[in-house]
Every structure is written in C-alpha cells, then in structure tokens.
Amino acid sequence: MAAVVVVGAGVGGLAAAARLAAAGHRVTVCEATDSAGGKLGWYERDGYGFDTGPSLLTMPEVFEDLFAATGGPLAAAVTLRRLDPIARYRFADGTTLDAHSDEAAFLAELDARLGAGTGEQWRRLDGRARRAWAASEQPFLHNPVSLPALAGLAVRRPGALAAVAPGATLRGLGRRHLTDPRLRMMLDRYATYTGSDPRRAPAVLVTVPHAERRFGGWYVQGGLRLLGRAIAGRAAERGAVIRTGTPVAQITRTPGGRVDGVRLADGVLLPADIVVSGVDAARLYEGAPAERPGRRGARPLVDHPASRRRLRRLAPSLSGFVLLLALRGRTPGLAHHTVLFPADYDAEFDAVFGGRLPRDPTVYVAAPDDPVTAPPGDEAWFVLVNASPHAHPRSGDSTSDSDDGHGHGHGGSGSGLDWDRPGLVDAYARRILDLLAERGLDVRERLRWYRAVSPADLARATGAPGGAIYGVSSNGPRSAFLRPRNRSPVPGLFLVGGSAHPGGGLPLVTLSAKIVAEMIGPA
Ligand SMILES: Cc1cc2nc3c(=O)[nH]c(=O)nc-3n(C[C@H](O)[C@H](O)[C@H](O)COP(=O)(O)OP(=O)(O)OC[C@H]3O[C@@H](n4cnc5c(N)ncnc54)[C@H](O)[C@@H]3O)c2cc1C
C-alpha cells in the first residue's frame, strides 16, 4: 500500500483518488478551495441554480467504467438524460439546424436546412472520423501518449494512420469534405472543445463530433455538478480523505529527487510515496502570476526546468466569458443547447488567440429544463463565449524563480487580455445581451439579474492560470506529443486533468485518472 497525495479535487483528481483508494492505497486529496469539483462548479441565488462549468456530458461509458471499477454502477449515483437535439445551431443568415441525436434524422435535417447533398457529405466525413476513432481510441485515449505508439500504428495499420492524418488541420479536412460554409463552421467549432483554433488544430479532432453523436450528448438531472459530487462520494466511500481548504504550496522531494510528500500552504508537511497532481500543469511547473499588481505570484509546485520549457512550447487553451442569467418567464421552444454563430468565425479566432475581444463572437446558451435551476415558470441560462485567457498586468508579476521571471509563460502564440480592467466585464456582458437580441433571443426585458464570470474570475476560482478552460490547446501538429505526460519525469509524480494527456473535457480528464491508476497499480 502506498501513501498517495492527490493535489486538487477537480474531476481528474477525484477520479484518480477513487480508483487508487479502490485499489487499496491510502489516499488524501488536498483541495485549495472550499469545495470539490474544480471547474465543475455550481452557483445558486434567489431560487436560481447554475452549472458554472461543463454543460454537456459526452462519452458516458467512461464514467460507467469509473463507477463500475470503484464499487457500483453510475446509474445508482446520478441520473443521465440523453439530449435531443444535442444542440440547435443558428447561422448568421438566419438558418437554424437541429443536431438530432438520431443519425438518420440529423442527415435529413442537413439536407433540408443546408441543401441536398450536405447530409451525404457529412456521412462520408463521419466515416473517416469513425476510422480515425478506431485507430486512435486505444493507443491515445486509454494509454499514455508515445511516439512508439504512433510508429506502431504506422507499421501495423497504415490505413488507420492515414485516417488520423497527422499534419492535416481540422479546417483543412472540412474544406476537403464539406462544401457548405455553415457546415464547415459547425465542424470548426469542435476545435473549441479542446480550447483550440480549427486552423491549427489537428484533423483527428474530427473524432470529437463523431464521439458526441455516437455516444450521445447528455445532461445530469439536478445539474452536472452532481457528477463531481458523486465521484467525490465514491472516493470517500473507498476510504480517500478529501481535505478542502487545503492548498498545497510545494511538492517535496528527497535529495535523490523522488517525491516524498507535499508542503501545505500553512507549512504542514504531508508525507507521501506518490503524488498525483490534478492541477493545471502550468500551475505545477511554472507557478501562478500575482493576482494583483504589487503582489507576488505563486512558485511552481515542483521545480523541473525541462518540463517548464516543454510546456512553454504549447499554446494555452482559450478561456471563456460566462454569463449566468436569472430570467423571468420561459422561452417557448428553446432547445437545451443553442449555438448562435457570427458571420465571420475567423475574426473571432483571430481575436481570442490574439488577446483581443471579438466584436461578434459565437454565443452558446445552455438552458436546462430542470426544476433545480429556476423558480417555477422561470428560466436560468448559462451563456458562454470564447475568450482570451486573462493576462496579468506585468508590474509586480513575479514568480521569482521561473526561467524568464514570469509564470504562465507557456503560450507559444497569442497573448491574453487584462480582464480586471475596470468596466470591461459589465460592458462586455451588455454587448453579449445585445448580441443575443440581434440573433433572435432578446431577454433584456426578462432579466432579473446576471452574474458574469470572466477568465480572471475563473483563474481565481479554479487555479487554472489565465482561466484556460482546457489546460493547453491542441494548436499545432505536435501538440499531442508536447502535452504534459501522465508520468512526470520526477520520480513518484503523476499528472491527471485537462492539461495532461489525453486532454481536457470531463471524459478525457477521467481517462487520465484511469491511465495514472493503471501506471501506479494496485497496493
Ligand atoms: C466554462 C466552462 C465550460 C466547460 N464546458 C465543458 C463541457 O460542456 N463539457 C466538458 O466535458 N467539459 C467542459 N469544460 C471543461 C471541464 O470542466 C474540465 O476539462 C474539467 O472539469 C477539468 O478537470 P481537471 O481534473 O483538469 O481539474 P480542474 O477542474 O481544473 O480542478 C483543479 C483543482 O485543483 C485545485 N487546485 C489548484 N491549485 C491547487 C493547489 N496548489 N493546491 C490544492 N488544490 C489546488 C483547484 O482549486 C481545482 O479545484 C468546461 C470548463 C469550463 C470552465
């Protein structure tokens, strides 16, 4: 039996804790904030309740596997509701399109709304996505990433490698297969599921819409936050101790370099044979910038210059600007998820990856039909737009020991925006409300109150540097290989969560926990 400390009670950390405790290890989870769940958060006020992070659950079998492996079925812990349509899209020309969960109905909808033949184009693209999924699921989603895995694939199944199309971009794939610009836009949007730019993200992300449609888009009755609570409950049932309000300041090491515990912010040392980091890899290897000018930033949790340098070659994931709207009355016929596209999608990507505010961003609305979200007869909307990560004003921004004297230096490209600039958040919130009205959803008269969550707020609430939603982006053909590994180069230190392999989003962070639990093995 090993003594394991898990740093951070996000879904990745909690899932790792549940698996490792079930495997017989002595597990302690240290979470900086007062609640478990990380980005899978919840906000309630005046009878309204909002999931503040994820609003769409995909690949439910990943969670079924986690629950089955740790003591009982998922269905006994949460109630999942399959969504149909998964989303309703509205394009700038006013066309709407329902992404029905049934494949035949979806293809018919494409033909009816976007023109005859578009359904067949999508079907062909999906055939290719199916092959890419078959080729990449086991070697890349269920196992640690490695160049030998890719080389093995090339030798054993050259056709599969062609389907994965290393070197091609998602945008390029869309151009080859789809003629309608609106359908290309729909495909491009899946790059944002990994916080990326479709013009730079790899074509293999075509597996994202494939998986979404094949395994369904789901809602957790009572709010997605209940999934986080259920995983935390499962970890505790298996004997893991979850300590909230317990920030970790440093991962400690023996003179030989192996981890031997963590030092908490209050100075207390917790010995450990193994440390699993569930925090953003930028926080782990680079530290965090000062929250306010004149303050000092946080030091890295572990000092490993090579990992820090490697991380800097990756672009951070985009962040999000969130509006929680408490609305009077209900919107007739509103879908669970609505995506309102702009006329110029590229202008949006240029802005968010260039550290600027897009004038005309895509707006995403999640409006669950669930009594816990609003008083009877009323409605709670979660509104999300893509946003540049928060960039701190340089003055006073110091993590003192990082290579260039500045934490959160990873980025390779693009820059952030100072979301704490006075007046910015409220002005942008008003702009989003106006945009919703321009695109057919005017709720300004029905608004009781709103709460805005900027990338800076997200960074403060979840410890994700800059408020990056998915850790690091998949921009660039080599991003999957540069992404921090689950087994770190520091002996005894493992990584789970959105910035580590295989990536961000609830199913992938849960898979990262499975990979790490298998690496560590039973007690
Ligand atoms: C607005 C938004 C919308 C999203 N939408 C979706 C969606 O629809 N579907 C989907 O699948 N995914 C979505 N995601 C992504 C998903 O939420 C994340 O990929 C996932 O929850 C990240 O889990 P994680 O394990 O990386 O940990 P995180 O949730 O990042 O949690 C890390 C935890 O570590 C803690 N921590 C940090 N530093 C320390 C320290 N020094 N000591 C102790 N604890 C520390 C933090 O407080 C936090 O609780 C969304 C995210 C956001 C923000």
The ligand as a Tripos MOL2 file, in Angstrom:
@<TRIPOS>MOLECULE
LIG
   53    58     1     0     0
SMALL
NO_CHARGES

@<TRIPOS>ATOM
      1 C1        -16.9030   27.4470  -18.5800 C.3       1 LIG1
      2 C2        -16.5010   26.0240  -18.8270 C.ar      1 LIG1
      3 C3        -17.2620   25.2200  -19.6640 C.ar      1 LIG1
      4 C4        -16.8880   23.8980  -19.8990 C.ar      1 LIG1
      5 N1        -17.7140   23.1020  -20.6450 N.ar      1 LIG1
      6 C5        -17.4590   21.7740  -20.7220 C.ar      1 LIG1
      7 C6        -18.4380   20.8810  -21.2660 C.ar      1 LIG1
      8 O1        -19.5330   21.2950  -21.6670 O.2       1 LIG1
      9 N2        -18.1340   19.5520  -21.3040 N.ar      1 LIG1
     10 C7        -16.9450   19.0620  -20.8190 C.ar      1 LIG1
     11 O2        -16.7350   17.8410  -20.8630 O.2       1 LIG1
     12 N3        -16.0160   19.8880  -20.2920 N.ar      1 LIG1
     13 C8        -16.2490   21.2210  -20.2170 C.ar      1 LIG1
     14 N4        -15.3500   22.0550  -19.6020 N.ar      1 LIG1
     15 C9        -14.0290   21.5270  -19.2250 C.3       1 LIG1
     16 C10       -14.0450   20.7390  -17.9340 C.3       1 LIG1
     17 O3        -14.6840   21.4710  -16.9380 O.3       1 LIG1
     18 C11       -12.6190   20.4880  -17.4960 C.3       1 LIG1
     19 O4        -11.8510   19.8830  -18.5370 O.3       1 LIG1
     20 C12       -12.5280   19.5770  -16.2780 C.3       1 LIG1
     21 O5        -13.5460   19.8270  -15.3350 O.3       1 LIG1
     22 C13       -11.1610   19.8270  -15.6690 C.3       1 LIG1
     23 O6        -10.9050   18.9110  -14.6520 O.3       1 LIG1
     24 P1         -9.4520   18.8120  -14.0290 P.3       1 LIG1
     25 O7         -9.3460   17.4450  -13.4480 O.co2     1 LIG1
     26 O8         -8.4250   19.2360  -15.0010 O.co2     1 LIG1
     27 O9         -9.4430   19.7930  -12.7870 O.3       1 LIG1
     28 P2         -9.9320   21.2870  -12.5080 P.3       1 LIG1
     29 O10       -11.4080   21.3440  -12.6190 O.co2     1 LIG1
     30 O11        -9.1130   22.2490  -13.2590 O.co2     1 LIG1
     31 O12        -9.6000   21.3680  -10.9680 O.3       1 LIG1
     32 C14        -8.3190   21.5790  -10.4370 C.3       1 LIG1
     33 C15        -8.4900   21.7390   -8.9370 C.3       1 LIG1
     34 O13        -7.1990   21.9360   -8.3670 O.3       1 LIG1
     35 C16        -7.3300   22.8860   -7.3250 C.3       1 LIG1
     36 N5         -6.0190   23.4650   -7.0680 N.ar      1 LIG1
     37 C17        -5.3060   24.3080   -7.8760 C.ar      1 LIG1
     38 N6         -4.1320   24.6090   -7.2970 N.ar      1 LIG1
     39 C18        -4.0810   23.9330   -6.1110 C.ar      1 LIG1
     40 C19        -3.1330   23.8250   -5.0610 C.ar      1 LIG1
     41 N7         -1.9770   24.4920   -5.1160 N.pl3     1 LIG1
     42 N8         -3.4300   23.0470   -4.0090 N.ar      1 LIG1
     43 C20        -4.6020   22.3610   -3.9340 C.ar      1 LIG1
     44 N9         -5.5570   22.4340   -4.8940 N.ar      1 LIG1
     45 C21        -5.2820   23.2040   -5.9700 C.ar      1 LIG1
     46 C22        -8.3440   23.8730   -7.8630 C.3       1 LIG1
     47 O14        -8.9180   24.6440   -6.8290 O.3       1 LIG1
     48 C23        -9.3320   22.9470   -8.5490 C.3       1 LIG1
     49 O15       -10.3630   22.5260   -7.6810 O.3       1 LIG1
     50 C24       -15.7060   23.3810  -19.3260 C.ar      1 LIG1
     51 C25       -14.9420   24.1830  -18.4930 C.ar      1 LIG1
     52 C26       -15.3360   25.4790  -18.2230 C.ar      1 LIG1
     53 C27       -14.5120   26.3180  -17.2810 C.3       1 LIG1
@<TRIPOS>BOND
     1     1     2 1
     2     2     3 ar
     3     2    52 ar
     4     3     4 ar
     5     4     5 ar
     6     4    50 ar
     7     5     6 ar
     8     6     7 ar
     9     6    13 1
    10     7     8 2
    11     7     9 ar
    12     9    10 ar
    13    10    11 2
    14    10    12 ar
    15    12    13 ar
    16    13    14 ar
    17    14    15 1
    18    14    50 ar
    19    15    16 1
    20    16    17 1
    21    16    18 1
    22    18    19 1
    23    18    20 1
    24    20    21 1
    25    20    22 1
    26    22    23 1
    27    23    24 1
    28    24    25 2
    29    24    26 1
    30    24    27 1
    31    27    28 1
    32    28    29 2
    33    28    30 1
    34    28    31 1
    35    31    32 1
    36    32    33 1
    37    33    34 1
    38    33    48 1
    39    34    35 1
    40    35    36 1
    41    35    46 1
    42    36    37 ar
    43    36    45 ar
    44    37    38 ar
    45    38    39 ar
    46    39    40 ar
    47    39    45 ar
    48    40    41 1
    49    40    42 ar
    50    42    43 ar
    51    43    44 ar
    52    44    45 ar
    53    46    47 1
    54    46    48 1
    55    48    49 1
    56    50    51 ar
    57    51    52 ar
    58    52    53 1
@<TRIPOS>SUBSTRUCTURE
     1 LIG1         1 GROUP 0 **** ****
